[in-house]
Amino acid sequence: MAAEHISSQQASLGFSASRDVRRFWLHQANLAMNQLIGRRLLGRDASADEAPVILDEFANTASAGSIIAFHRHSRDLKAGDLGVICSFGAGYSIGSLVVKKTA
């Protein structure tokens, strides 16, 4: 559902994961889940650079994990780079935010 949510959001904004998005900061609950979302969005395995994981350092931090991943893995973005921050949880709640580096 998270991959479908992100894909739908991207389509409504006129861009695609495989072509336009530099990085995905995903909910950090489960490595296999993050890998599956990356595969569904990109049509291949996402690299550690495209979808960084912080589980090995912080474990499951619930929906804060995507923001921690963003904080730890965003300084190298260049002006114009797009990224997606996505968290999800109980009750099939999903939220995502598209961010763009401006300077």
A tleap script that builds the chain and sets N, CA, C and O, in Angstrom:
source leaprc.protein.ff14SB
mol = sequence {
  NMET ALA ALA GLU HIE ILE SER SER GLN GLN
  ALA SER LEU GLY PHE SER ALA SER ARG ASP
  VAL ARG ARG PHE TRP LEU HIE GLN ALA ASN
  LEU ALA MET ASN GLN LEU ILE GLY ARG ARG
  LEU LEU GLY ARG ASP ALA SER ALA ASP GLU
  ALA PRO VAL ILE LEU ASP GLU PHE ALA ASN
  THR ALA SER ALA GLY SER ILE ILE ALA PHE
  HIE ARG HIE SER ARG ASP LEU LYS ALA GLY
  ASP LEU GLY VAL ILE CYS SER PHE GLY ALA
  GLY TYR SER ILE GLY SER LEU VAL VAL LYS
  LYS THR CALA
}
set mol.1.N position { 0.812 -1.205 0.000 }
set mol.1.CA position { 0.000 0.000 0.000 }
set mol.1.C position { 0.855 1.269 0.000 }
set mol.1.O position { 0.492 2.266 -0.624 }
set mol.2.N position { 1.979 1.228 0.693 }
set mol.2.CA position { 2.838 2.419 0.729 }
set mol.2.C position { 3.381 2.736 -0.656 }
set mol.2.O position { 3.404 3.897 -1.062 }
set mol.3.N position { 3.818 1.714 -1.383 }
set mol.3.CA position { 4.336 1.947 -2.739 }
set mol.3.C position { 3.244 2.499 -3.645 }
set mol.3.O position { 3.497 3.391 -4.455 }
set mol.4.N position { 2.037 1.971 -3.511 }
set mol.4.CA position { 0.916 2.468 -4.309 }
set mol.4.C position { 0.605 3.925 -3.958 }
set mol.4.O position { 0.354 4.741 -4.845 }
set mol.5.N position { 0.622 4.245 -2.677 }
set mol.5.CA position { 0.379 5.613 -2.228 }
set mol.5.C position { 1.421 6.569 -2.821 }
set mol.5.O position { 1.072 7.614 -3.369 }
set mol.6.N position { 2.684 6.205 -2.709 }
set mol.6.CA position { 3.761 7.061 -3.232 }
set mol.6.C position { 3.653 7.202 -4.743 }
set mol.6.O position { 3.799 8.303 -5.275 }
set mol.7.N position { 3.399 6.100 -5.439 }
set mol.7.CA position { 3.264 6.142 -6.899 }
set mol.7.C position { 2.127 7.058 -7.323 }
set mol.7.O position { 2.262 7.834 -8.269 }
set mol.8.N position { 1.009 6.963 -6.620 }
set mol.8.CA position { -0.142 7.805 -6.936 }
set mol.8.C position { 0.179 9.282 -6.704 }
set mol.8.O position { -0.177 10.141 -7.511 }
set mol.9.N position { 0.852 9.559 -5.597 }
set mol.9.CA position { 1.242 10.944 -5.301 }
set mol.9.C position { 2.176 11.474 -6.380 }
set mol.9.O position { 2.006 12.595 -6.858 }
set mol.10.N position { 3.156 10.673 -6.760 }
set mol.10.CA position { 4.105 11.106 -7.789 }
set mol.10.C position { 3.401 11.368 -9.114 }
set mol.10.O position { 3.667 12.372 -9.776 }
set mol.11.N position { 2.509 10.471 -9.497 }
set mol.11.CA position { 1.780 10.643 -10.752 }
set mol.11.C position { 0.972 11.941 -10.738 }
set mol.11.O position { 0.914 12.648 -11.744 }
set mol.12.N position { 0.350 12.252 -9.602 }
set mol.12.CA position { -0.445 13.483 -9.516 }
set mol.12.C position { 0.423 14.729 -9.622 }
set mol.12.O position { -0.055 15.795 -10.011 }
set mol.13.N position { 1.703 14.591 -9.275 }
set mol.13.CA position { 2.639 15.714 -9.369 }
set mol.13.C position { 3.427 15.718 -10.672 }
set mol.13.O position { 4.189 16.647 -10.938 }
set mol.14.N position { 3.245 14.682 -11.483 }
set mol.14.CA position { 3.873 14.644 -12.796 }
set mol.14.C position { 5.305 14.143 -12.828 }
set mol.14.O position { 6.072 14.529 -13.710 }
set mol.15.N position { 5.678 13.297 -11.891 }
set mol.15.CA position { 7.017 12.718 -11.952 }
set mol.15.C position { 6.980 11.247 -11.599 }
set mol.15.O position { 5.967 10.745 -11.111 }
set mol.16.N position { 8.087 10.552 -11.845 }
set mol.16.CA position { 8.136 9.118 -11.564 }
set mol.16.C position { 9.320 8.795 -10.671 }
set mol.16.O position { 10.329 9.499 -10.670 }
set mol.17.N position { 9.179 7.723 -9.916 }
set mol.17.CA position { 10.223 7.306 -8.973 }
set mol.17.C position { 11.514 6.977 -9.692 }
set mol.17.O position { 12.584 7.440 -9.296 }
set mol.18.N position { 11.424 6.194 -10.728 }
set mol.18.CA position { 12.640 5.715 -11.383 }
set mol.18.C position { 13.362 6.809 -12.154 }
set mol.18.O position { 14.567 6.701 -12.377 }
set mol.19.N position { 12.675 7.837 -12.558 }
set mol.19.CA position { 13.282 8.880 -13.371 }
set mol.19.C position { 13.636 10.141 -12.567 }
set mol.19.O position { 14.667 10.765 -12.821 }
set mol.20.N position { 12.800 10.512 -11.612 }
set mol.20.CA position { 12.911 11.847 -11.028 }
set mol.20.C position { 13.314 11.914 -9.556 }
set mol.20.O position { 13.835 12.938 -9.112 }
set mol.21.N position { 13.088 10.861 -8.803 }
set mol.21.CA position { 13.305 10.923 -7.356 }
set mol.21.C position { 14.726 10.502 -7.017 }
set mol.21.O position { 15.172 9.423 -7.406 }
set mol.22.N position { 15.426 11.347 -6.301 }
set mol.22.CA position { 16.815 11.084 -5.889 }
set mol.22.C position { 16.883 10.155 -4.686 }
set mol.22.O position { 17.765 9.300 -4.610 }
set mol.23.N position { 15.948 10.319 -3.739 }
set mol.23.CA position { 16.042 9.523 -2.514 }
set mol.23.C position { 14.660 9.333 -1.892 }
set mol.23.O position { 13.791 10.200 -1.979 }
set mol.24.N position { 14.487 8.170 -1.262 }
set mol.24.CA position { 13.287 7.835 -0.493 }
set mol.24.C position { 13.699 7.631 0.950 }
set mol.24.O position { 14.590 6.834 1.242 }
set mol.25.N position { 13.052 8.349 1.850 }
set mol.25.CA position { 13.260 8.148 3.282 }
set mol.25.C position { 11.995 7.478 3.781 }
set mol.25.O position { 10.964 8.124 3.970 }
set mol.26.N position { 12.089 6.171 3.992 }
set mol.26.CA position { 10.906 5.370 4.297 }
set mol.26.C position { 10.801 5.063 5.783 }
set mol.26.O position { 11.784 5.108 6.523 }
set mol.27.N position { 9.600 4.757 6.187 }
set mol.27.CA position { 9.319 4.281 7.537 }
set mol.27.C position { 10.304 3.160 7.871 }
set mol.27.O position { 10.512 2.259 7.059 }
set mol.28.N position { 10.898 3.207 9.035 }
set mol.28.CA position { 11.983 2.283 9.380 }
set mol.28.C position { 11.520 1.209 10.360 }
set mol.28.O position { 12.036 1.119 11.474 }
set mol.29.N position { 10.559 0.401 9.953 }
set mol.29.CA position { 10.059 -0.650 10.836 }
set mol.29.C position { 10.629 -2.014 10.479 }
set mol.29.O position { 10.797 -2.868 11.349 }
set mol.30.N position { 10.925 -2.218 9.204 }
set mol.30.CA position { 11.264 -3.552 8.754 }
set mol.30.C position { 12.070 -3.462 7.461 }
set mol.30.O position { 11.602 -2.881 6.483 }
set mol.31.N position { 13.265 -4.024 7.445 }
set mol.31.CA position { 14.140 -3.947 6.275 }
set mol.31.C position { 13.492 -4.582 5.050 }
set mol.31.O position { 13.534 -4.000 3.966 }
set mol.32.N position { 12.895 -5.759 5.196 }
set mol.32.CA position { 12.276 -6.433 4.053 }
set mol.32.C position { 11.157 -5.580 3.450 }
set mol.32.O position { 10.990 -5.541 2.231 }
set mol.33.N position { 10.394 -4.898 4.305 }
set mol.33.CA position { 9.324 -4.039 3.825 }
set mol.33.C position { 9.903 -2.863 3.022 }
set mol.33.O position { 9.387 -2.529 1.956 }
set mol.34.N position { 10.958 -2.247 3.525 }
set mol.34.CA position { 11.586 -1.140 2.811 }
set mol.34.C position { 12.134 -1.600 1.462 }
set mol.34.O position { 12.017 -0.890 0.463 }
set mol.35.N position { 12.726 -2.781 1.439 }
set mol.35.CA position { 13.262 -3.309 0.195 }
set mol.35.C position { 12.143 -3.574 -0.808 }
set mol.35.O position { 12.295 -3.292 -1.997 }
set mol.36.N position { 11.029 -4.111 -0.337 }
set mol.36.CA position { 9.890 -4.371 -1.208 }
set mol.36.C position { 9.329 -3.067 -1.781 }
set mol.36.O position { 9.030 -2.990 -2.973 }
set mol.37.N position { 9.190 -2.060 -0.949 }
set mol.37.CA position { 8.686 -0.762 -1.418 }
set mol.37.C position { 9.627 -0.199 -2.473 }
set mol.37.O position { 9.172 0.277 -3.513 }
set mol.38.N position { 10.924 -0.245 -2.223 }
set mol.38.CA position { 11.899 0.230 -3.208 }
set mol.38.C position { 11.777 -0.503 -4.523 }
set mol.38.O position { 11.808 0.121 -5.583 }
set mol.39.N position { 11.637 -1.825 -4.477 }
set mol.39.CA position { 11.491 -2.625 -5.705 }
set mol.39.C position { 10.230 -2.244 -6.459 }
set mol.39.O position { 10.241 -2.120 -7.684 }
set mol.40.N position { 9.167 -2.064 -5.736 }
set mol.40.CA position { 7.901 -1.714 -6.405 }
set mol.40.C position { 7.942 -0.322 -7.020 }
set mol.40.O position { 7.363 -0.095 -8.083 }
set mol.41.N position { 8.614 0.601 -6.369 }
set mol.41.CA position { 8.690 1.963 -6.894 }
set mol.41.C position { 9.663 2.079 -8.062 }
set mol.41.O position { 9.396 2.782 -9.037 }
set mol.42.N position { 10.784 1.389 -7.955 }
set mol.42.CA position { 11.847 1.551 -8.945 }
set mol.42.C position { 11.895 0.450 -10.001 }
set mol.42.O position { 12.548 0.607 -11.032 }
set mol.43.N position { 11.210 -0.655 -9.749 }
set mol.43.CA position { 11.272 -1.775 -10.680 }
set mol.43.C position { 12.560 -2.569 -10.561 }
set mol.43.O position { 12.887 -3.374 -11.433 }
set mol.44.N position { 13.282 -2.340 -9.487 }
set mol.44.CA position { 14.558 -3.004 -9.202 }
set mol.44.C position { 14.867 -2.750 -7.739 }
set mol.44.O position { 14.166 -1.983 -7.079 }
set mol.45.N position { 15.920 -3.396 -7.222 }
set mol.45.CA position { 16.321 -3.127 -5.840 }
set mol.45.C position { 16.849 -1.700 -5.718 }
set mol.45.O position { 17.639 -1.249 -6.546 }
set mol.46.N position { 16.413 -1.007 -4.694 }
set mol.46.CA position { 16.923 0.344 -4.420 }
set mol.46.C position { 18.294 0.227 -3.768 }
set mol.46.O position { 18.526 -0.658 -2.945 }
set mol.47.N position { 19.190 1.115 -4.138 }
set mol.47.CA position { 20.505 1.145 -3.486 }
set mol.47.C position { 20.368 1.766 -2.101 }
set mol.47.O position { 19.352 2.385 -1.783 }
set mol.48.N position { 21.393 1.595 -1.291 }
set mol.48.CA position { 21.404 2.210 0.046 }
set mol.48.C position { 21.373 3.727 -0.065 }
set mol.48.O position { 20.898 4.401 0.849 }
set mol.49.N position { 21.865 4.270 -1.156 }
set mol.49.CA position { 21.835 5.707 -1.369 }
set mol.49.C position { 20.422 6.179 -1.722 }
set mol.49.O position { 20.008 7.260 -1.304 }
set mol.50.N position { 19.692 5.384 -2.481 }
set mol.50.CA position { 18.345 5.765 -2.902 }
set mol.50.C position { 17.321 5.620 -1.784 }
set mol.50.O position { 16.374 6.402 -1.705 }
set mol.51.N position { 17.504 4.630 -0.927 }
set mol.51.CA position { 16.564 4.375 0.173 }
set mol.51.C position { 17.372 3.983 1.413 }
set mol.51.O position { 17.449 2.805 1.760 }
set mol.52.N position { 17.972 4.969 2.077 }
set mol.52.CA position { 18.827 4.668 3.231 }
set mol.52.C position { 18.057 4.015 4.377 }
set mol.52.O position { 16.879 4.294 4.602 }
set mol.53.N position { 18.751 3.151 5.081 }
set mol.53.CA position { 18.172 2.415 6.197 }
set mol.53.C position { 18.942 2.773 7.469 }
set mol.53.O position { 20.173 2.802 7.474 }
set mol.54.N position { 18.209 3.042 8.530 }
set mol.54.CA position { 18.828 3.361 9.823 }
set mol.54.C position { 18.508 2.314 10.882 }
set mol.54.O position { 18.847 2.484 12.054 }
set mol.55.N position { 17.862 1.241 10.472 }
set mol.55.CA position { 17.454 0.193 11.414 }
set mol.55.C position { 18.629 -0.390 12.176 }
set mol.55.O position { 18.502 -0.710 13.358 }
set mol.56.N position { 19.759 -0.531 11.525 }
set mol.56.CA position { 20.923 -1.124 12.181 }
set mol.56.C position { 21.460 -0.246 13.304 }
set mol.56.O position { 22.105 -0.737 14.231 }
set mol.57.N position { 21.196 1.036 13.220 }
set mol.57.CA position { 21.682 1.974 14.231 }
set mol.57.C position { 20.635 2.305 15.296 }
set mol.57.O position { 20.968 2.436 16.473 }
set mol.58.N position { 19.372 2.440 14.886 }
set mol.58.CA position { 18.327 2.896 15.797 }
set mol.58.C position { 17.221 1.875 16.053 }
set mol.58.O position { 16.423 2.066 16.971 }
set mol.59.N position { 17.150 0.804 15.277 }
set mol.59.CA position { 16.059 -0.173 15.333 }
set mol.59.C position { 14.759 0.497 14.884 }
set mol.59.O position { 14.798 1.494 14.163 }
set mol.60.N position { 13.621 -0.035 15.297 }
set mol.60.CA position { 12.330 0.479 14.879 }
set mol.60.C position { 11.985 1.720 15.713 }
set mol.60.O position { 11.739 1.613 16.915 }
set mol.61.N position { 11.967 2.862 15.091 }
set mol.61.CA position { 11.625 4.113 15.770 }
set mol.61.C position { 10.231 4.596 15.382 }
set mol.61.O position { 9.915 5.779 15.505 }
set mol.62.N position { 9.408 3.669 14.916 }
set mol.62.CA position { 8.051 3.963 14.468 }
set mol.62.C position { 8.084 5.010 13.351 }
set mol.62.O position { 9.033 5.047 12.568 }
set mol.63.N position { 7.069 5.846 13.273 }
set mol.63.CA position { 6.992 6.771 12.146 }
set mol.63.C position { 8.070 7.845 12.173 }
set mol.63.O position { 8.267 8.538 11.174 }
set mol.64.N position { 8.767 7.999 13.282 }
set mol.64.CA position { 9.879 8.959 13.341 }
set mol.64.C position { 11.078 8.489 12.512 }
set mol.64.O position { 11.956 9.286 12.181 }
set mol.65.N position { 11.114 7.206 12.181 }
set mol.65.CA position { 12.248 6.652 11.446 }
set mol.65.C position { 12.492 7.324 10.107 }
set mol.65.O position { 13.643 7.520 9.718 }
set mol.66.N position { 11.443 7.676 9.403 }
set mol.66.CA position { 11.636 8.331 8.108 }
set mol.66.C position { 12.276 9.717 8.278 }
set mol.66.O position { 13.085 10.140 7.452 }
set mol.67.N position { 11.909 10.407 9.342 }
set mol.67.CA position { 12.483 11.733 9.605 }
set mol.67.C position { 13.926 11.600 10.084 }
set mol.67.O position { 14.774 12.416 9.721 }
set mol.68.N position { 14.213 10.593 10.888 }
set mol.68.CA position { 15.604 10.361 11.301 }
set mol.68.C position { 16.448 10.019 10.080 }
set mol.68.O position { 17.561 10.527 9.938 }
set mol.69.N position { 15.934 9.164 9.196 }
set mol.69.CA position { 16.654 8.816 7.963 }
set mol.69.C position { 16.885 10.067 7.118 }
set mol.69.O position { 17.973 10.253 6.572 }
set mol.70.N position { 15.866 10.927 7.006 }
set mol.70.CA position { 16.022 12.185 6.266 }
set mol.70.C position { 17.134 13.040 6.881 }
set mol.70.O position { 17.998 13.556 6.172 }
set mol.71.N position { 17.098 13.180 8.189 }
set mol.71.CA position { 18.098 13.995 8.879 }
set mol.71.C position { 19.511 13.454 8.637 }
set mol.71.O position { 20.442 14.225 8.408 }
set mol.72.N position { 19.665 12.140 8.688 }
set mol.72.CA position { 20.992 11.526 8.554 }
set mol.72.C position { 21.470 11.441 7.110 }
set mol.72.O position { 22.672 11.343 6.862 }
set mol.73.N position { 20.541 11.477 6.154 }
set mol.73.CA position { 20.897 11.209 4.756 }
set mol.73.C position { 20.275 12.225 3.801 }
set mol.73.O position { 19.590 11.845 2.852 }
set mol.74.N position { 20.508 13.501 4.046 }
set mol.74.CA position { 19.970 14.517 3.128 }
set mol.74.C position { 20.967 15.628 2.810 }
set mol.74.O position { 20.739 16.420 1.896 }
set mol.75.N position { 22.041 15.689 3.534 }
set mol.75.CA position { 22.981 16.803 3.340 }
set mol.75.C position { 23.663 16.804 1.973 }
set mol.75.O position { 24.106 17.850 1.500 }
set mol.76.N position { 23.746 15.646 1.345 }
set mol.76.CA position { 24.444 15.554 0.065 }
set mol.76.C position { 23.557 15.878 -1.136 }
set mol.76.O position { 24.030 15.828 -2.271 }
set mol.77.N position { 22.286 16.207 -0.915 }
set mol.77.CA position { 21.420 16.535 -2.039 }
set mol.77.C position { 21.881 17.820 -2.708 }
set mol.77.O position { 22.429 18.720 -2.071 }
set mol.78.N position { 21.643 17.878 -4.002 }
set mol.78.CA position { 21.985 19.069 -4.781 }
set mol.78.C position { 20.706 19.831 -5.114 }
set mol.78.O position { 19.615 19.261 -5.099 }
set mol.79.N position { 20.844 21.101 -5.411 }
set mol.79.CA position { 19.688 21.923 -5.774 }
set mol.79.C position { 18.917 21.236 -6.905 }
set mol.79.O position { 19.495 20.806 -7.903 }
set mol.80.N position { 17.610 21.147 -6.722 }
set mol.80.CA position { 16.748 20.517 -7.711 }
set mol.80.C position { 16.430 19.058 -7.430 }
set mol.80.O position { 15.494 18.511 -8.014 }
set mol.81.N position { 17.193 18.411 -6.540 }
set mol.81.CA position { 16.927 17.005 -6.217 }
set mol.81.C position { 15.576 16.865 -5.518 }
set mol.81.O position { 15.213 17.673 -4.663 }
set mol.82.N position { 14.842 15.822 -5.902 }
set mol.82.CA position { 13.559 15.498 -5.280 }
set mol.82.C position { 13.720 14.297 -4.368 }
set mol.82.O position { 14.520 13.400 -4.636 }
set mol.83.N position { 12.956 14.288 -3.293 }
set mol.83.CA position { 12.924 13.147 -2.397 }
set mol.83.C position { 11.528 12.953 -1.856 }
set mol.83.O position { 10.684 13.847 -1.925 }
set mol.84.N position { 11.295 11.762 -1.312 }
set mol.84.CA position { 9.998 11.438 -0.732 }
set mol.84.C position { 10.221 10.918 0.683 }
set mol.84.O position { 10.997 9.987 0.898 }
set mol.85.N position { 9.533 11.530 1.643 }
set mol.85.CA position { 9.512 11.067 3.025 }
set mol.85.C position { 8.171 10.369 3.222 }
set mol.85.O position { 7.119 10.957 2.970 }
set mol.86.N position { 8.208 9.119 3.671 }
set mol.86.CA position { 6.960 8.371 3.834 }
set mol.86.C position { 6.965 7.574 5.128 }
set mol.86.O position { 7.918 6.852 5.424 }
set mol.87.N position { 5.894 7.711 5.891 }
set mol.87.CA position { 5.676 6.913 7.097 }
set mol.87.C position { 4.302 6.287 7.016 }
set mol.87.O position { 3.403 6.808 6.356 }
set mol.88.N position { 4.152 5.173 7.687 }
set mol.88.CA position { 2.873 4.473 7.682 }
set mol.88.C position { 2.723 3.737 8.989 }
set mol.88.O position { 3.694 3.537 9.718 }
set mol.89.N position { 1.500 3.334 9.284 }
set mol.89.CA position { 1.287 2.682 10.570 }
set mol.89.C position { 0.007 1.910 10.650 }
set mol.89.O position { -0.580 1.531 9.636 }
set mol.90.N position { -0.422 1.680 11.868 }
set mol.90.CA position { -1.608 0.877 12.142 }
set mol.90.C position { -2.830 1.477 11.461 }
set mol.90.O position { -2.918 2.687 11.253 }
set mol.91.N position { -3.755 0.615 11.126 }
set mol.91.CA position { -4.980 1.093 10.494 }
set mol.91.C position { -4.778 1.514 9.059 }
set mol.91.O position { -5.607 2.227 8.494 }
set mol.92.N position { -3.685 1.082 8.465 }
set mol.92.CA position { -3.372 1.403 7.072 }
set mol.92.C position { -3.238 2.900 6.829 }
set mol.92.O position { -3.548 3.383 5.740 }
set mol.93.N position { -2.784 3.625 7.822 }
set mol.93.CA position { -2.542 5.054 7.641 }
set mol.93.C position { -1.187 5.236 6.964 }
set mol.93.O position { -0.195 4.625 7.361 }
set mol.94.N position { -1.160 6.077 5.948 }
set mol.94.CA position { 0.058 6.342 5.186 }
set mol.94.C position { 0.120 7.837 4.925 }
set mol.94.O position { -0.876 8.450 4.540 }
set mol.95.N position { 1.280 8.415 5.135 }
set mol.95.CA position { 1.485 9.817 4.804 }
set mol.95.C position { 2.828 9.966 4.120 }
set mol.95.O position { 3.805 9.316 4.493 }
set mol.96.N position { 2.870 10.819 3.122 }
set mol.96.CA position { 4.147 11.069 2.442 }
set mol.96.C position { 4.231 12.531 2.045 }
set mol.96.O position { 3.230 13.229 1.881 }
set mol.97.N position { 5.447 12.945 1.904 }
set mol.97.CA position { 5.738 14.334 1.584 }
set mol.97.C position { 6.838 14.358 0.542 }
set mol.97.O position { 7.869 13.705 0.706 }
set mol.98.N position { 6.626 15.099 -0.516 }
set mol.98.CA position { 7.665 15.275 -1.538 }
set mol.98.C position { 8.445 16.527 -1.177 }
set mol.98.O position { 7.867 17.584 -0.924 }
set mol.99.N position { 9.764 16.394 -1.155 }
set mol.99.CA position { 10.622 17.538 -0.838 }
set mol.99.C position { 11.564 17.794 -2.002 }
set mol.99.O position { 11.943 16.880 -2.734 }
set mol.100.N position { 11.932 19.061 -2.156 }
set mol.100.CA position { 12.853 19.465 -3.224 }
set mol.100.C position { 13.922 20.368 -2.642 }
set mol.100.O position { 13.613 21.347 -1.963 }
set mol.101.N position { 15.154 20.049 -2.898 }
set mol.101.CA position { 16.284 20.885 -2.442 }
set mol.101.C position { 16.311 22.136 -3.309 }
set mol.101.O position { 16.346 22.045 -4.536 }
set mol.102.N position { 16.296 23.296 -2.675 }
set mol.102.CA position { 16.233 24.541 -3.423 }
set mol.102.C position { 17.548 25.290 -3.500 }
set mol.102.O position { 17.764 26.056 -4.439 }
set mol.103.N position { 18.424 25.089 -2.540 }
set mol.103.CA position { 19.698 25.819 -2.583 }
set mol.103.C position { 20.813 24.973 -2.024 }
set mol.103.O position { 21.960 25.417 -1.977 }
savepdb mol mol.pdb
quit
